[in-house]
Amino acid sequence: MSKLEESLNRIAENILCLDEASLTSLWEKYKTGMENFSFTPEWEKSVVIFSMINAIRVKNTIFNEQMLKMKTAEENPVPKRKTGKPNLRLVK
């Protein structure tokens, strides 16, 4: 693994330790900073931080959707077919 990949992995691990609720409270601040373009390092940081906050929100949304899907599948299992005649019906 390259030094760049190692650095990115450490950054990702640090970001994943952050609480989404705390990050969401900062969302508006960095959104505003990003929208107010300027040729400054502060503007660049606002864009990166805003993107990181959104990445965590997207990750958690996907995670929650998949957990719900798995829970629903466990509660409503697909009925097993009986052996013998296939389960067919006439469609007109």
N, C-alpha and C positions, 0 to 999 in steps of 0.2 A: 504494500500500500504506500502510495506516495505521501510526502509531507503535506501536500495540499489536501488530499483525502483525509489524512489523520486530523488536520486542523478542522475540516468541515464536520467530521464525525464528533469531535469534541464540542464544537459549537452546537450541533444538533442535540447532543446529550444534555448540554446546559439549558437549551431552550425547552426541551421536553420536561425538564424539572420545574418549569414555571407554571403557575396556576392560571388557568384560562380566565377565571373571574378577575384576577388582578390585571391580566393583560388587557381584557376587554375594557377595563376602566381607563386605560391609556389610549385606546383605539382612536377616539375622537381627537385627542391632542396631536397624535402623529398623522392622522388623516389631514387635519388642518395644516400642519407643517409641510406635508407633501404637496398639498394643493397650492401653497404659496411659494411657487418656484423662485429660487434664487441661486446664484452661482456660488454656493457656500457648502462647506463640509456638513453643516448642520442640516441643510436640506437633504443632502445625500443620506445622512444617517436617518432622517425621518422616513425616507422612502424605504430603506432597508428594514427599519423597525416595524413600520406599518405592514410590510410584506411578511415579516416573521409572525406578527400577531395574527394576520389572516391565515397563514399556513397552519398555525395551531388550531384556529377555529375550524378550518376545513378538515384537518386530520380528525378532530374530535367529532365533527358531524358525520364523517364517513364511518368512524369507529362505532358511534351510537346507532347508526342505521344498520350496520352489520350485526351488532348485538341484538337489536330488535328483530331482525330477520331470522337470526338463529333461534331466538326465544319463541317466535311465532312458529317456526318449523318444528320445534320440539313439542309445542302445545297442540299442533294440528298435523300429526304425521300423515304421510300419504298412505292411504289404505293399501294393504298388500292384496295382490290378486290371488284368487283361489286357483288351484290347479284344475285342469280340465278344459272346459270350453272358454274361449277368449271372451272378454267383456266387450261385446260389440252392440251397437244399436243402429237402427235404420235412420238415415238422415235424408230428407227429401229436398 
